Amino acid sequence: MAHFALTKKAVQWLVDKVKDNTKRCDEYAIRLDSVEEMIIKNQFSAPITMDDGKLLVTDDGYSILADWKYKEV
């Protein structure tokens, strides 16, 4: 078994990576919960993007959402 010493900088780097990955997992969990809720309620919404890829927002900086429901014919 190899023995090695972690420097303070290396430990901080590892802590930062764990925090980044935790934040990313939390964001994915929120997105997954939102998709699940939209599917269950059959009510979908998504932010509107412009041709240049930027979100369409109000003067206050809030994203404008498009809402729709599926209807079987």
C-alpha positions in Angstrom: 0.0 0.0 0.0 1.4 3.4 -1.0 1.6 6.1 1.6 1.5 9.7 0.6 0.9 13.0 2.3 -1.7 15.4 1.1 -0.8 19.1 1.2 -3.2 21.7 2.4 -3.6 22.8 -1.2 -4.4 19.3 -2.4 -7.0 18.8 0.4 -8.6 22.1 -0.5 -8.7 21.1 -4.2 -10.5 17.8 -3.2 -12.9 19.7 -1.0 -13.7 22.1 -3.8 -14.3 19.2 -6.2 -16.7 17.5 -3.8 -18.6 20.8 -3.3 -18.8 21.3 -7.1 -20.1 17.8 -7.6 -22.6 18.0 -4.8 -23.9 21.3 -6.3 -24.2 19.7 -9.7 -26.0 16.7 -8.3 -28.4 18.9 -6.4 -29.1 20.8 -9.7 -29.7 17.6 -11.6 -32.1 16.4 -8.8 -34.1 19.6 -9.0 -34.3 19.3 -12.8 -35.3 15.6 -12.6 -38.0 16.5 -10.1 -39.3 19.2 -12.4 -39.5 16.8 -15.4 -41.2 14.2 -13.3 -43.8 16.7 -12.1 -44.5 17.9 -15.6 -45.0 14.4 -16.8 -47.3 13.4 -14.0 -49.4 16.6 -14.3 -49.2 16.7 -18.2 -48.3 20.3 -17.9 -45.0 21.2 -19.5 -43.0 24.5 -19.4 -39.7 25.6 -20.7 -37.8 28.9 -21.0 -38.0 30.5 -24.4 -34.7 30.9 -26.1 -33.9 33.4 -28.9 -32.1 32.5 -32.1 -28.7 33.4 -30.6 -29.3 30.9 -27.7 -29.9 33.5 -25.0 -33.0 33.3 -22.8 -35.9 35.6 -23.5 -36.3 37.6 -20.2 -38.5 40.3 -18.8 -37.2 43.8 -17.8 -36.7 42.4 -14.3 -34.5 39.5 -15.6 -37.0 36.7 -15.2 -37.1 34.0 -17.9 -40.3 33.9 -20.0 -41.8 30.4 -20.0 -43.8 28.6 -22.6 -46.5 26.3 -21.2 -48.4 23.5 -22.9 -50.3 20.4 -22.4 -50.6 17.3 -24.5 -54.1 16.2 -25.6 -54.7 12.8 -27.2 -57.0 13.0 -30.1 
